Amino acid sequence: MIELKDISVDFDGFKAVDKVSLKIEKADAFGIVGFSGAGKSTLVRCINLLQKPTEGEVIVNGEDFLKLSDKELRKRRKKIGMIFQHFNLLNNLTVIDNVIFPIRKDQKSKKEKLEKAQKLLELVGIGDKANSYPRELSGGQKQRCAIARALASDPEILLCDEATSALDPKTTKQILALLQEIKDKIGLTIVIITHQMEVVKDLCNKVAVMQDGKVVEEGTTLEIFSNPKNKLTKDFVETSTNVNQTIEEVKNNISALGPDESLVKLSYVGESTTEPVINEIYEKFSIKTNVLAGNIEFITGTPVGNLIVTFKGDKEKIDQAVEYLISGGTNVTFLGDSNGIL
Ligand SMILES: Nc1ncnc2c1ncn2[C@@H]1O[C@H](COP(=O)(O)OP(=O)(O)OP(=O)(O)O)[C@@H](O)[C@H]1O
């Protein structure tokens, strides 16, 4: 549905976006992650040509946007809503008038527009705030109003630029749940720029990681969380799982390991929960497992687990047990033994 082909954006010789190609399918919730200045906003603004790329093609629903006339482009843009970190509401208009604003020139009667706006306010959960002014709303309510306004033109695509960055964690969860609900209800395609991996985890089915204007890694959210390859992706995933921090804490607090003990990290994806595996390696190899720390998360419904354990037993048997675990799809990282902790 959205295809960005070899997009580059050059600001006076500085490449803010550098040959990026992305495919976003209908009803995807596509996350774009990266540090400040990575080029996320510039890239996303190319989708509705608020930013004209210096090079490349922007294909939306099979149409080459760069070949459209200004009039045609204005019409297509109406089907692409946008919400922002700082809401960008018009402060001198009431909440309902903010929602009507993008459709104020439509061929409908005033009554129809009011009814539509009120329905949208109900949908986003602030039906009772229609006659309030933005200054009378909380941050979460302001973003709800901005979402209602973005939906007024019946968009097929919603671009969200750090839409939850100014909100506290609880309100962030509520807004993400609302976006998910709307997405499911009207089949909206969502492109969401964020530096919060929690946002990706809660809402997105796919994610691209940007650095210095380039996409350095992309995949399904499950792939990115369970098996990040790029160093930056690993750092981002770590911010939400804290596995490395947990490992450091375990290492700092563990007393010396015995000659028959090894410290390892077990990582797995999917239904192969470790409990039966731990029982099996005890039965097969007489290896005793002691779980020191663990974290299991559900990414788009699939469990992703990280356990820090000690194995106790004959060295050769531990090696066999590790091989057995790896052959069953568990990732095993050796962290130390009686000779020292890595
Ligand atoms: N209109 C512009 N003129 C010149 N440079 C620009 C312009 N817009 C963005 N840049 C530069 O392009 C780079 C990418 O900016 P962009 O806003 O796309 O990054 P970002 O990843 O969205 O960052 P943030 O998360 O801080 O919004 C930055 O170095 C920025 O200073």
The ligand as an ORCA input file, in Angstrom:
! r2SCAN-3c Opt
* xyz 0 1
  N      14.177     21.529      6.936
  C      15.415     21.096      7.297
  N      16.520     21.751      6.902
  C      17.754     21.304      7.226
  N      17.995     20.217      7.973
  C      16.916     19.516      8.411
  C      15.583     19.925      8.105
  N      14.717     19.047      8.673
  C      15.494     18.129      9.321
  N      16.805     18.416      9.176
  C      17.927     17.638      9.693
  O      17.801     16.318      9.215
  C      18.168     15.372     10.215
  C      17.023     14.408     10.443
  O      15.949     15.120     11.079
  P      14.593     14.409     11.479
  O      13.733     15.423     12.147
  O      14.058     13.693     10.300
  O      15.120     13.342     12.524
  P      14.286     12.466     13.548
  O      14.899     11.117     13.512
  O      12.842     12.569     13.241
  O      14.631     13.177     14.915
  P      13.652     13.527     16.162
  O      13.371     12.218     16.803
  O      14.520     14.429     16.988
  O      12.463     14.201     15.569
  C      18.546     16.193     11.448
  O      19.953     16.312     11.485
  C      17.891     17.531     11.215
  O      18.625     18.565     11.814
*
